[in-house]
Amino acid sequence: MARPRSFDEERALDAAMHAFWANGYEATSTQDLCEATGLGRSSIYNTFTSKHDLFRRALTRYMDGMNAGQLQILEDVERPAAERVRALFDRVIEGEFQQRRDGHSIGCLTVNTTVELAGRDPEAAALLERDLAARLAALGATIRAGQREGDITSGRDADTLARYINAVIGGMRVSAQGGADRATLQAIADTAMDALTGF
């Protein structure tokens, strides 16, 4: 009996996601995808219709997984808000040292796609905008809670601070791709926390 197609799709999506994550959309060839997924060219196109469709689904899968972990941290109301933001930075730093190649991080598929495709691929841009809105909403809510509770002391608007933290995280990911070590990323995170808490 043949394996269920859904099993193959899940496995193929994970493999394709890692190929796109490591190499980018343009640099990942159909042959690369065949090798990564273990599927033939016809199987890939029968299942996903196109390289772009496979990429869209892989990017969505990545965003869903990444956001689930980050939201779990940010929505943990048992912890003070500043602690939650610090834990988010810790998760980002740890992630950058789990996905490495030749001494460099492979970064974040969302950040990489923003740089590579956001300005010229409307479908990818729409996915990125939706993802950004969800992350900013979660960060903004956490920062507002911290301002109410007093552990986030910056008087700047919470939505502005959310954009700032998001930009810092993006910068940390790019720095890790450039070879920044753990201490450098930690110093960046510490400086951002100083901006939120004033100490």
N, C-alpha and C positions, 0 to 999 in steps of 0.2 A: 504494500500500500504506500502511495506517495505521501511524503510529509505534508502537513497542512501548509498552504501558501502563506498564511499569516506568520508562521514560525520563520519561514525564510525571509519574509519582509522585515520582521523585527531585527533579525540578525544582520541582514543586509543594510538596514538603516543605520545600525550602530557602527558597522564597519565603514560605511560611506561617510558617516559623520566624522569619524576619526581621520579619514583620508582628506576630506575637505578642511578639517580643522588644522591638520599639519601642513597642508600645501596650498590652501586657498582654492577658490572656485576655478579660476582660469587655468591654473597650473595642474589641476587634477584631470588627467585624461580619462577617457572611457576605459582604456586598458588598465590604468591605475585602479579604477573602480572595480573592474573584473577581478583583478588580483586581490584587492582588499576584501571583496564580498565572496569570492569563490564562485561567482555566477558568470555564465557566458554573456556575451554582448546582447544576444537576442533575449535572454531571460531578464536582463536589466531593463531593456526597452519594453518588453511585454508587461513587466510589473510596474515600472515607473514612468513610462511613456517618453521621458527625455532626461538628459543630464540635469537640466534646470529643475524639473519636477522632483527628481531625487534630491537635489540640493535643498530645495524649498522644504521638503519633508525632513531632511536631516537637520537643517537649521532650526526648524520648529521643535524637533525632538531635543536638540541641545538646549534651546531656550527654556523649554518646559522643565527639563531636569535641573538646569542651573538655578532657575527662579524658585523651584520648590525648596531647594536647600537654603537659599538666601531668605526666602519668606519665613521659613521655619525659625530662623534666627531673629529676624526683625519683629516677628509677631509673638515672640516669647515674652508676654507681659509680666511674667514672674521676675524678670530681670530689669534693672534700670535701663533706660533708653541708651545712655552713653555706653553701657556695657554691651548692649546689643550691637551698636555700631562698631565697637572695638572687636567684637566676635566676628562680625562680617569682614573686617579687614584681615583678621587672623585666618579666616577661611580662604580669602582671596590669595593671601601669601602662600598658604599651604598648597593650594591648587596649582600655583605657578611652579612649584617644585615637584609636583607629581607628574606633570606632562612636560617632559624635557626631551630635547634632541640636540646632540653636539654641544652640551653645556648651556643651551639656551632654552627658555620656555617656548612652547608653541603658542602661548598667549590664550586669547579668548576668541572663540569662533564668532561671537557677536561683534566684538571690537574689530576683528580682522575683516569681517564682512562689511562693517560700516566704512572702513577705509577703502576696501576694494570695490564695493558695488553700490553703496547707498546713493551715490550721485548719478548712476546710470542704469539702475535696474529698479523700476517702480515697484515690482512685486516684492523684491527683497527690502526695499525702503519701507514699504508698508508694514512688513513683519517687524523690522527694526524699530519703527515708530511705536508700534503697539507694545513691544517688549520694553522700550524705554519708558513709556507712560506707566506701565505696571511697576517697574522698579522705582521710578520717581515717586509714585503714590505711596509705596511702602516705606521708602526712606523719609518722605515728608511727614507721614503719620508718626513714625518713630521719633523724629526730631521734634515735632510739636508736643508729643507726650513728654519728652525730656525737658523741653522748655517749661511746660506746666509744672513738672515735678522738681525742677531746679537743678538737675544734673547736667543739662546742656545750657550753658550760660550765655552763648552768643545771642545778641539781640537781633540778628539778621533774620529776615523772613525764612520760615522753614522750607518753603519750596526752593528758594535760592540756595540754601544750605544743602538741600537734597541734590540739586544739580552740581554743586561743588563736590560733594562726596562722590557722586557718580563719575565726575570728571577725574578726580584723584584716582579712583579705582581703575579707570581706563588707562590713565598715565602709568600706574603701577604695572599693569599688564604689558604695556608696550615696553616699559623699562626692562621687565623680566625677559622679554623677547630679545632685547639688546644685550642681555647678559648680566643685568644687575643681580647682585647677590641678595641673600635673605636680609642681611643687616641694612642694606640700602632701602629695600622695600619697607622694612620695619620703621626706619627713620621717616620715610614719607608718611606712613600711617600715623606715627606719633605726632608729626607736625599737623596733620589734618585733625587729629583729636584735640590738639592744643587750640586749634581754631574754633572747635565746638565748645570746649569746656573752659578755656581760658587758663589752664594750668597743666 
